[in-house]
């Protein structure tokens, strides 16, 4: 994997409305993108990780009115809350982009509009429809559930006004070909089929503006028409390129969008239509490159219910990280979130998974191995031929681990990537049980030279397996992986073809003196209430 020529990656989250505060569902997406970005940086790819906030939506204005404060005050305050999760969640974001304040956004969005208009794809007409302010989307009566938005469970508002429209109806065949050929790769497969079915049902032209008066002028003005502002999905979707200075064809735009084959969007299943149908159609109209991949994740439920302020079941990811540790939060989200189907968070599930996997499987492996190294070899890693020649039984399990992890990232399947690492963890724990180093040490102490040599091999194999695990797990749990690396005597850094940060079995820690073992993933104790 390290022999490949470094590539360039632009990785984006969707940008959330700022009418509320970040909850654990949003943390899922930013952590997924963080893992992707860390992996590509690890293997030497030029990577830009972009996130931000969608601030011009009507739903934000309504939240400000409800709170009795100016809209700019509300979006400023809540945007800071979204930006502030970077440190406690250890996010490696490069760009945090705000659509109401960044000077690159309005001119960039207006440039995109003008390009679509020049292509003949924008026109005006009267519109009557049902509009959900919360998801900024129009619905047909038959799409409602008991008269309510199927996502937010509130009644949509009737809208009757003259607006600008985009000729989406003309792009069905083009979009179908792009998706079926995987020129626009949509993952997972069932979401790809969902979008193809939506296109087959027949695309209709879509409204792309609203009257400025209805939102008191809040939003991106339509070029040459001060009475209209852009519909939020034209405004918000354009952030992926406006943040790169598309308005002036800036160097970041050229580097990460125009001249980059790896433009990766990560979005929730509720906004897939906007990213797989609307956004590509806008870009085709404007003559611009399309995203290469749209990775779609499912919803995260809490105790079996959708996350909702009205239900009182919102969970603050920063509080969870502070309570149980960041490794516990990141690992649970990446290990437990299904590739298809919604995930279900509970404190009990998180604690159980952390204690079983990180505490018992991985943590005990590191602690036992380093403790035995100090007990039997004064903490110095033996130099043995089996490690450097890749003849160890653990080396056989480790062979191809890098390719399996890389394949998991390509498939946007974090569980698969973690499972690949856990094959080596399980094999290493079994190796200890099978080889019984304590018995080898006893025999060696009695003068058995073969047992002495065999113990050297076992200890060296275990430390090498742990070194590899630290490198491979670093995108998933950077804090914990860093502690593991320190425990076996090295610092994590970019992947090397050889050396301590190599992705291949190489015995590079031979002759190193390791620190004494210390707990890396301390057990989370569950308080049990006494019966009355």
NORMOCOR-V140674 format. One record per residue. PSI is psi in whole degrees, -180 to 180 (none if undefined). OMEGA is omega in whole degrees, -180 to 180 (* if undefined). NEAR is the number of other ideal C-beta (glycine too) atoms within 12 Angstrom. Layout:
psi:omega:near
PSI:OMEGA:NEAR
PSI:OMEGA:NEAR
This chain:
psi:omega:near
-35:-179:29
-10:179:24
-16:-178:14
149:176:16
133:180:11
142:180:19
-178:178:25
136:-178:26
135:172:38
114:-173:41
126:-175:47
142:164:45
165:164:45
163:179:38
125:-174:49
155:168:42
155:-180:39
32:176:38
-4:178:36
-160:-179:31
160:-177:31
135:176:40
-180:-172:33
-27:177:39
-40:177:38
-36:-180:40
-30:177:42
-48:-176:43
-44:-178:44
-31:177:45
-39:175:47
-46:178:46
-37:179:45
-42:179:40
-45:177:47
-47:-178:47
-44:180:37
-40:179:42
-47:-177:43
-35:174:34
-38:-179:29
-41:-177:37
10:172:35
7:180:24
143:174:33
110:-169:25
134:174:37
123:-179:34
118:-173:38
134:170:39
-176:-179:41
-156:-177:39
143:179:44
106:-167:42
-7:-174:42
7:-177:46
152:179:43
-32:-180:39
-32:176:37
-40:179:43
-41:179:35
-36:177:25
-39:178:29
-42:178:29
-42:-180:20
-36:-180:15
-10:180:19
39:-180:10
159:178:17
144:-177:18
-40:-178:33
-35:177:22
-45:-178:21
-47:-177:32
-34:177:38
-47:-177:22
-48:-176:25
-31:175:33
-39:177:36
-35:179:21
-42:178:26
-41:-180:38
-31:-174:30
-10:179:21
-7:-176:38
-50:-176:26
-51:-178:15
-24:177:26
3:180:40
56:179:32
136:-177:38
40:-178:30
142:176:31
-31:-176:29
127:167:34
111:-167:30
128:180:38
124:-173:33
-13:179:40
-19:-173:38
-22:-177:22
127:-176:29
-13:179:16
-19:-167:30
-54:-175:38
-50:-180:30
-32:178:24
-44:179:38
-39:179:43
-33:176:29
-42:177:31
-44:179:43
-48:-178:39
-37:180:26
-40:177:28
-38:179:40
-41:179:29
-26:178:15
-2:180:23
20:-174:13
4:-179:30
134:178:35
169:180:24
148:170:21
166:178:19
144:-179:15
137:171:27
129:-178:17
178:180:27
123:-169:27
123:174:33
115:-178:33
-33:-176:33
-42:180:31
4:177:33
51:-176:43
146:176:34
145:180:34
148:168:28
153:-179:17
-38:-178:16
-12:178:9
-11:-179:22
156:176:23
111:-176:17
37:178:11
3:-177:17
159:171:20
130:-178:27
-17:-179:23
-49:-173:26
-6:174:27
37:174:20
153:-180:24
136:177:20
159:-180:28
137:174:25
136:-180:17
134:178:26
101:-178:16
166:176:26
127:-177:21
172:172:34
146:180:34
154:176:30
138:-176:41
65:179:28
-29:-176:34
-21:-178:21
-3:-172:23
6:-177:33
-51:-177:26
-42:-179:18
-46:-180:25
-41:179:36
-44:-180:28
-41:179:18
-40:-177:31
-44:-179:37
-31:179:20
-4:-176:15
17:169:17
-39:167:22
100:-175:35
122:178:31
124:-179:40
142:2:35
178:-173:26
-41:-176:20
-25:175:19
-34:175:32
-46:-180:29
-36:178:21
-43:-179:25
-36:176:38
-39:177:29
-40:178:18
-42:179:26
-42:-179:32
-28:-179:17
-11:179:17
119:-179:16
141:177:27
153:175:23
147:-175:25
148:178:36
134:-177:37
16:174:45
166:171:40
161:179:43
132:-179:30
-34:-177:25
-35:-176:15
-27:178:25
22:179:32
38:176:18
1:-177:21
123:179:33
-176:-180:42
119:-179:43
139:173:26
134:180:32
130:175:25
16:177:13
89:-177:24
-11:-180:15
-6:-178:21
145:170:33
158:-176:36
139:171:46
143:-169:43
-33:-175:43
-25:170:40
-47:179:52
-54:-173:43
-45:-178:49
-33:-178:49
-14:-178:47
-27:-178:44
-28:178:50
-30:179:44
-33:179:41
-22:180:39
8:-177:36
48:172:27
-32:-177:35
-35:-177:27
17:-176:17
47:-176:20
167:-177:21
-35:178:15
-37:177:30
-46:179:30
-42:-173:19
-44:-171:21
-10:176:37
-62:-173:38
-39:-175:24
47:-177:18
121:-179:29
-9:-173:21
81:178:30
104:-167:39
119:174:43
139:172:45
122:-173:41
161:174:40
159:-175:34
-19:-178:35
-16:-179:30
22:-179:35
-38:-178:34
-40:-178:36
-34:-175:40
-23:-177:40
-22:-179:40
-61:-174:42
-54:-175:40
-49:177:45
-37:179:41
-42:176:42
-46:-177:42
-41:178:38
-45:179:32
-41:-177:31
-3:180:32
33:-176:17
157:178:30
152:-179:28
162:168:40
149:179:39
-32:-177:30
137:168:36
108:178:43
128:-173:40
128:175:36
160:-179:43
-178:177:30
154:171:31
119:177:40
164:174:28
117:-178:30
40:175:22
2:-179:16
152:176:21
145:179:26
127:-177:35
135:176:22
-37:-179:17
-29:177:14
-13:-180:16
27:-177:12
22:175:22
142:-179:27
126:-179:36
116:-178:27
-31:179:41
-39:177:28
-39:179:21
-43:179:37
-39:179:32
-34:-176:16
-45:-173:19
-10:-176:33
145:-177:32
-36:179:36
-41:-179:40
-45:-179:38
-53:-177:46
-46:-177:44
-44:-178:46
-46:-179:44
-40:-176:44
-33:-178:45
-35:-171:37
-17:-178:32
118:-178:38
154:175:24
-36:173:29
140:-177:21
152:-176:17
150:174:24
166:-177:35
108:-178:28
140:166:36
155:178:22
-40:-178:24
-41:179:18
-43:-180:30
-47:-178:38
-45:-179:27
-47:-179:23
-42:179:35
-50:-177:40
-41:-177:28
-48:-172:25
-58:-176:36
-44:-178:47
-59:-175:29
-53:-174:24
-61:-174:33
-50:-178:43
-45:179:37
-36:177:29
-49:-179:40
-47:-177:42
-45:-180:33
-44:-175:32
-47:-179:43
-38:178:38
-43:179:27
-35:178:38
-41:178:38
-37:-178:23
-39:-172:21
-19:-177:32
23:178:33
28:176:16
7:-179:26
128:-178:22
122:180:38
148:173:35
114:-177:23
150:-176:30
-32:-175:18
-30:180:27
-49:-178:35
-26:-180:25
5:178:17
37:179:24
-1:-179:19
146:174:35
-29:176:25
-31:178:41
-33:178:32
-40:178:19
-39:-178:29
-23:-178:39
124:-180:23
1:179:22
-43:-180:35
-41:180:32
-36:179:22
-40:178:27
-43:179:41
-40:178:29
-37:178:19
-40:178:30
-40:178:42
-35:-179:26
1:-178:22
45:-177:37
90:-175:30
-31:177:41
-40:179:32
-41:178:25
-43:178:37
-40:180:37
-37:178:24
-43:178:34
-37:-177:45
-22:173:33
-41:179:28
-38:178:42
-47:180:38
-41:180:23
-39:-180:31
-41:177:38
-40:177:30
-36:179:20
-41:177:34
-47:-179:32
-38:-177:17
-41:-175:17
-21:178:30
70:-178:18
-32:-180:33
-34:177:21
-38:176:21
-41:180:29
-40:180:24
-43:179:17
-40:180:21
-38:179:23
-28:178:16
5:175:13
6:-179:10
103:-177:16
-35:178:14
-41:178:14
-38:178:24
-47:-179:24
-39:180:20
-39:178:27
-39:175:33
-46:-178:35
-46:-178:35
-47:-179:41
-43:179:49
-41:178:46
-45:-178:46
-44:-180:49
-38:178:53
-40:177:48
-41:180:46
-39:177:50
-48:180:48
-42:-179:48
-39:179:49
-43:-179:43
-48:-176:47
-30:-179:48
-7:-175:48
-33:175:40
-32:-176:45
-54:-178:47
76:-174:45
-37:179:32
-53:-179:31
-41:179:37
-37:177:42
-39:178:26
-39:177:35
-45:179:45
-46:178:34
-37:-179:25
-31:178:39
20:164:42
25:176:28
167:178:32
137:177:20
146:178:33
-170:178:19
150:-179:25
140:177:33
154:173:21
-31:176:19
160:-179:15
-173:-171:21
-22:180:32
20:177:29
152:178:32
-2:-180:41
155:179:31
123:-176:37
-7:178:29
31:-173:38
-8:179:29
6:180:41
137:178:29
2:179:21
142:173:27
120:-176:20
151:173:35
159:176:23
153:-176:19
140:174:27
150:-177:18
132:179:22
-39:180:37
77:-178:35
144:-177:21
138:173:21
117:-179:27
135:179:11
122:178:15
125:179:9
123:-179:7
133:179:6
143:179:5
144:180:4
none:*:3
